[in-house]
Amino acid sequence: MIFLRDYVTSHSMRGACTCGRCIDAPENPQEVQPTGHIADMIFFKVTLVDNPNKEEYERLVRAYFPQWLDGKEHGYFEIGADLDDQGVGLQAMGLGYLLGLWNLLTPRSVLGAGCPDDIVQAAAGQGLITIQASLPGAKPFDLNSLLKSPKVKS
């Protein structure tokens, strides 16, 4: 597992935690976030560094935690436990998302950008940050399309 953790920490960078409860967070954690092409993990943002390779990362994930690629949802509590660190777990999720290995589902992506931050943070704190690998031929879950379907009444 050390090789997977090393790959994650050497090929991604995370910002400071914005949960408001971390004692090691700076006063203005929003100002200490990566910019550019990022994955918004709610608690912090993740970006790529040192040219990660999608095939190499997928090989490492398959070697250590192949269940992450089974097409089912896997949350940061589970992935954090797999890697013995929730922060590295969230970083691993962001790295895989940015490399196109899986979809990233967060309270903000599911509930929309207009959802109040306190609700987003509370939902994320309850574990509602998940990944779901894209299986060949599978379409990502889209709540808006489902709600617009004539079979579902809103």
N, C-alpha and C positions, 0 to 999 in steps of 0.2 A: 504494500500500500504506500510505502514511503515514496516510491517513484511517481505514483499518480499525484500525491500531495505536492511533491517537488515540482512536477510539471505545471500544476495549477498555479502555484505561488510564483513560479518563474515566468509564466506566460500570460499572467493577468495581473491587473493592479486594481485595488479597491480603494474607495474613498473612506472617509471617517464615518462612523456610525451616527445616524440621525435619530435613533430611537428616543433619545432624551434620558436614558437610564444608564448608559455606559459611563463609568467613571474615568475612562481613558480618552473619551472623546473631547476634541477641542471645543472652545466656546461657540464657534460658528461652524459646525460640521458641514453645512451646505456649501461653504466656501472652500472646502477641502475635498472636492469631488473631481474625478477625471472628466474630461470633456471629449467631444468628438463622438465617435461610434461607441456607444455604451449600452450596457444592459442595466436597466433600473431594477435593482433588487429590493426596492422600497427602503431598506435600512441604509443602504449605500449603493453607489454605482460601481460597475465593473467595466474595465476596458482591456483590450489586448495589448500585450507588450512582447517584444523579442520574437516576432513572427511565429506564432504557434501554427502547427500543422494539423489540419482536421483529421487526416488519416492516422497520424501518430496518437493524437488524443483519443480517437475512437478505439484504437488498438489497446491503449492503456485502460480505458473504461471497460472494454470487453474482457480484459485479463483480470481485472479486480472486481468489478461490479456490473456484470453483463445485464442484470435486471434493470438497470437504468435505461436500457435500450429496448425494453420489451413492449413499448407502446402504451403502457399503463402510466398513470400519474405517480410521481414520486416527489415527496415534499422535502423541504429543507431540514426538518427534524430527522427524517430517515437518512438523507444524504450526509448531513452533519454527523450523525452517529456512525455511519459507514467510515467517514474520514476522521473521526474523533475530534471534530471541531466544526461548530455550526458556521463560523465565519468562512472557513475554507470551503465548507459545503456550499454556501451561497456563491462563493467565488467560482467553484467548479460548475455550478448551474449556469452562471453568467457566461463563463468561458465556452461551454458547450452550446449555449444559445447563440452567441456571437459567431461561432464556427459553423452553425447550421445543423448541429446534431439533434436538437430537439426544440420544441416550442416552450416558451416560458409563460406561465400563467401566474399573474399577481392580482391582488385586489384592484389595482389601478387598471390593468389590462382587461379584467373581467367586468368591473363596475363602471369603468369609464374615467376619463381625466377629470370630470367634474365632481367626482366623489370626494367628500371632505377628508383632509389629511388625517384627522383623528380616527375616522372609521377605517381608512386605509391602514394606518399603523396598528390599530387594534386587530384587524383581520389578519394582517401579516404576523403579528405576535401570536396569534392562535394557530399559525402554521400554514396559512393559505398562500404560500409561495411554492409552486410546483413546476416540474418539468414533465413533458410527455414527448417521447421520441416519435419522430415521424416514420411510420412504417411505409414501405413502398406502396404507392397507390392510395394511401390514407389522406384524408383532408383534415386540416386542423379544426378543432372545435371553434365554432363561431356563434356566440350567444345571440348577437344581433340578428344573424340570419335565421336562427331558430325562432326567435320572437316574431319575426316578420312572416314566418311560414303560415300558410292558411290553415294548417292542422292545429296550430297552437293559438289559443286566445289569450291575449294579454290583459 
